[in-house]
């Protein structure tokens, strides 16, 4: 009962703390987000530190919301506008006015996701075809994630294809930066 009462309160606090200039970068896992976040952070000139872990370099200026309890965007009040947040949840809230959705060919996503599991989970021994056919991918099936964001009627939505980002990096990055307002 406590969770059913707390969650709507936290969610409403979270939504109330969203600034009109906030941008939410979302994607299905293994879709190229690290590459895009790293480039944005480099352009903003806000790299946290020179480390071997590329993820550590941008997380201080482009936080991932699932790593923070809902309702605490005040932790990021010192980030200058426009603030950029990574959101991995399967469905975007309509209060997320500015959304960048990074999409990648689902075949490549699943192959990358399988390799990620194979290399990072010691007990993972599922063959690729079995892995792809299962419906238990985090955070949800690929098509459900894409539809949950793309069809959720955000005020401003920019869809970026990973394949296009790789092929025409400067052009696509300029579109992203123009959308964000950097």
Secondary structure, DSSP 4 states (H G I P E B T S, - for coil): -HHHHHHHHHHHHHHHT--TT-EEEEE-TTSSHHHHHHHHHHHHT------S-HHHHHTTTS-BGGGS-TT-GGGGTTSPSSPEEEE-SSS--TT--EEEEEE--HHHHHHHHHHHHHHH-TT----HHHHHH-S--SSS-HHHHHHHHHTS--SEEEEEEHHHHHHTHHHHHHHHHHHHT-
